[in-house]
Amino acid sequence: MALTPTTATTTSGGAPAAGKSYGSALVLLASLFFMWGFITVINNTLLPHLRSVFDLNYTQTTLIESVWFIAYFVASIPSAKLIERVGYQKSLVIGLLIMAAGALGMTLAASIPSYGVTLVMLFVIASGITLLQVAANPYVAVIGPAETSSSRLNLVQAMNSAGTMLAPLFGAYLILGRSKGGTAEAGAVLTQAERLADAQSVVLPYVLVAIVLVVLAVVIARFPLPAMGSATSRIAKEERHKHSLWKHRNLVFGIPAIFIYLIAEIGVANLFVNFVSQPDIANLTHEQAGRYLTFLWGGMMVGRFVGSALMQRIDAGIVLAAFSIGAFVVMVVTVFTTGPVAMWALILVGLFHSIMFPTIFTLGIKGLGPLTEEGSGLLIMAIAGGALVVVQGWLADAYGLQTSFWLTAVCELYVLFYALWGSKVTNDLSGIKLEDDPFK
């Protein structure tokens, strides 16, 4: 660890000892989940703003989000190597500082203004978030007793949802609400001077974000986080090589399931403001539409609670199948209707998307036993599927924005296939405990 912990002891197995209070550490770590959820969703209100400032088509607009998710693929392995070299605590600090540097860089992009610099700075921010993801998720899982690890992860994930729900309000008020493009009616043409003025509205929000990130980095650097000990040690390489990841159907089909699901989730979120702003849908300004985006993310939070309760009594695969059918139905309604019905149908897809990522993830690693760590890494890298949202941007340019949501509907069908068949466990290794397994 980066700093010598003073508030926790560890058991002989390396995990922190039971009976200690980790509340303050969890609160601090939950703030990280909140911040990366918050910053990620700010993009959803930033995209229509940048489309107006730089006069972008839908392909160029969705390319912004593609760059964001390419960072997950590019930065994940370097992040793991950095954590191995400097430890989890220093990696958390470095990740926050990288994000802060990218946020400040966004003010430079606004001052020029430059579409290219904007892409680079968003890649920097996303790389910092990737480092936080790789470091914080396993850390939260092991800093307390093993029997409550799921409770801790659900707690911090709830904070992530809170961040995604509040970000649209922040973005709508400080970005869209302070710009000519954000308050103008759909189809309004801005002058060059108005575009330059609109670009400046990005400066204040990102300066505020950068300040918060730096403060968090300082707090974490000085905080005596509990030690992880040997609980995260990898099982010996020669033992792992006795088994193959590719003999596990639930993992093999789970990797593309997460990849494809991310295309659906990110496509809906990124194009939501542009869609509901259209005259034949809700005829709202971008500022007003940005506020409705809060309902989309709020639905995801509610859906997680509902899905969690259902899974106490019903098989997770069946619940996932039901939610994927619901998502497909509301996307078909979105494509074939107009007015408030189409808008609320698109909002409802957030409710049905809510359980998809965590449920696919847990089904994907089920039965992997000593291969769980490697399988988890592949599933996390599949988050890069969000980069292919540019395909929906191309469809929107070629065939119309409303028609492009057929891609989302097709993605829901693959999730349904995975829930009913692809997630079935084969070659179950869950009963295997190797001699040097730190969790036995």
HELIX and SHEET records of a PDB file:
HELIX    1   1 GLY A   23  PHE A   54  1                                  32    
HELIX    2   2 TYR A   58  VAL A   86  1                                  29    
HELIX    3   3 TYR A   88  SER A  111  1                                  24    
HELIX    4   4 TYR A  115  VAL A  142  1                                  28    
HELIX    5   5 ALA A  146  THR A  148  5                                   3    
HELIX    6   6 SER A  149  GLY A  171  1                                  23    
HELIX    7   7 ALA A  172  LEU A  176  3                                   5    
HELIX    8   8 LYS A  180  THR A  183  1                                   4    
HELIX    9   9 GLN A  192  ALA A  199  1                                   8    
HELIX   10  10 GLN A  200  VAL A  202  5                                   3    
HELIX   11  11 VAL A  203  ARG A  222  1                                  20    
HELIX   12  12 LYS A  237  ARG A  240  1                                   4    
HELIX   13  13 LEU A  245  LYS A  247  5                                   3    
HELIX   14  14 ARG A  249  VAL A  276  1                                  28    
HELIX   15  15 HIS A  286  LEU A  310  1                                  25    
HELIX   16  16 ALA A  316  PHE A  336  1                                  21    
HELIX   17  17 GLY A  339  HIS A  353  1                                  15    
HELIX   18  18 MET A  356  ILE A  365  1                                  10    
HELIX   19  19 GLY A  369  LEU A  371  5                                   3    
HELIX   20  20 THR A  372  MET A  381  1                                  10    
HELIX   21  21 ALA A  382  LEU A  388  5                                   7    
HELIX   22  22 VAL A  389  TYR A  399  1                                  11    
HELIX   23  23 THR A  403  PHE A  405  5                                   3    
HELIX   24  24 TRP A  406  PHE A  417  1                                  12    
HELIX   25  25 TYR A  418  GLY A  422  3                                   5    
END                                                                             
